[in-house]
Amino acid sequence: MNKLTRFFQSLFQGNKLVIGIPYGWFILLVAIPLMIVMKISLSEMESTSISSMISWTNGLPTLKLNFANYQFIFSDSLYVKTFYSSLKYALITTLICLAIGYPFAYFMARAPKHIQPTLLMLIMLPFWTSFLLRIYAWKTLLVSNGVINNVLLSLHVIKEPLAMMNNSFSLTIGMVYSYLPFMILPLYANLSKLDLRYLEAAADLGTSPFKAFWLITVPLSKAGIIAGSMLVFIPAVGEYVIPELLGGPDTLMIGRVLWDEFFSNNDWPMAAAVAVVMIALILVPMAILNSAEASLEEGKS
Amino acid sequence: MSQASNKVFANGWMFAVYLFLYLPIVTLVVFSFNDSKLVTVWSHASTRWYSALMQDGDLISAVSLSLKIAFLSALMSVFFGTFTAFALHRYSRFRGRTILHSMATTPLVMPDVIVGLSLLLMLVSLQQWLGYPERGLFTILLGHALLGTAYASVVVTSRLKEMDGRLDEAAMDLGAKPLQVFQLVTLPLLAPALVSAFLLTFTLSFDDVVLSSFLSGPGFNTMPMVIFSRARLGLNPTINAVATVTITIVSIAVIASSFYTSHVERKRKRETALAYSDVNK
């Protein structure tokens, strides 16, 4: 016990440890793994260990780099199409989430103060229940003999079951459904802090509510819009579970390709190369997210 | 638009969004009590899939593995997440803070497949070098703890920002040692955040399928892995039953913890008010 106390005492005397522990943790589990991915993407299938990449000439180590995987990715039309289609679905998801989520967050921020915590918890609650099970639930709703088709058929609204499953429709619904809370939460955080006096001032000066909304509310919530959009867009690009369960043969997604390269083809260098290209694609959105979060924080203080 | 029709539109919009969010969950629960083998066609109410669940050995051992991993990874996440939050918040001006901040946000936004692949390749390299670790419970735990640390640090950081730093200073002025300050002042104030961080990271771990699939070894199937492989093959009523059990437990836990948090908050406010009223006497 005494030892333990002394250990903790030393911990709080040394700020170095408070910084050092998380630093070591993240370097081991984030920085080094990403470097290894980079390295393996430049190796061949047979040689995935570090030693095989270094050849010794005249007693000096030289690094053999192999760009064959990248050449293959950029020359093969299927990969290019898949990257394009992933970005397309991620963008569509983001736009739909924004179209649904912005009005929602706006109304929520204007709702009576005492019910806002409940409204917020109702948005978070599905987020706490298993993501996988909720995606599975959409499958039971959308398949051709699924709940929605059965209800519509029995009400004689439709004669033939609608084809809503394993296509871009089911994929988009699943993605919007899963990522909508990520759009709503930063927007709500932003809009609930909006100073209403700006709008009153605009009204006093004769601006119509509609015009005031576009000229004042939207520009002031820019940071929330950007943060929400990036929080949806970035994970959506690499999504695997939703396209696997709800997508079809035509809905190409890069997360699925990476998975198949790794698990079905056992081609680790290729999977690593796909991952590196994916990281390159989301690097710019990540930088935008960082600056948006920084300005959200300034707005708070 | 008049004021009243505005309000109707706003309420209608919000209602539609909640319907969209909850309809699939309600359907899952309702059809778990369906007697038919077909998940989507209602015959009559029964608890047959719950009895099937009780005899499902694969699923039961997967649930116990998942619970173990979720509990341990939540503990680790809260531990490392608290350190991360302190490093980022309390020592806001140290060299490399930006690097730590971006490393801590990477697992939050990076697609799961990349986090899983990179961790696995690192662990494989480590194994080639040291002969350790074997893929299994430990490697899954490490992956979940990484993801959890990132989330826990966000939760704890937001709490640290709300906390009054002067309380720590006051305690130190009154002669408390740093450890005493932590135990008697910082920790009690931080407790609600630690509880919600624990619950959040527990849920994240209990829900994860992608990281587990990358990091698992033969014989180590978590509950989401079993559910995922069944869901890939088609619809399966036992999944509905599992879902209902999970949803019930999670909802109770979330509602209970939010009551606990607001209770602690109110108690703290009352005590603060009392303390100030003493001063004013």
Interface residues (C-beta under 8 A of the other chain):
Chain A: T5 F8 Q9 F12 Q13 N15 V18 I19 I21 P22 Y23 W25 F26 I27 L28 L29 V30 A31 I32 P33 L34 I36 V37 I40 T48 S49 I50 I100 P103 F104 F107 M108 R110 A111 L119 M121 L122 I123 M124 L125 P126 W128 T129 S130 F131 L132 L133 R134 I135 Y136 A137 W138 K139 T140 L141 V143 N145 G146 V147 N150 Y177 L180 M230 L231 I234 P235 V237 G238 E239 Y240 V241 E244 L245 G255 L258 W259 F262 F263 W268 A271 A272 A275 M278 I279 I282 M286 L289 N290
Chain B: A10 N11 W13 M14 V17 Y18 F20 L21 Y22 L23 P24 I25 T27 L28 F31 L38 V39 T40 V41 F80 F83 T84 F86 A87 R90 Y91 F94 G96 L100 S102 M103 A104 T105 T106 P107 V109 M110 P111 D112 V113 I114 L117 S118 L119 L121 M122 V124 S125 Q128 L142 L146 T149 S153 K177 P178 L179 F182 L200 T203 F206 D207 V209 V210 S213 F214 P224 I227 F228 A231 R232 L235 I239 N240 V242 A243 T246 I247 V250 S251 V254 S258
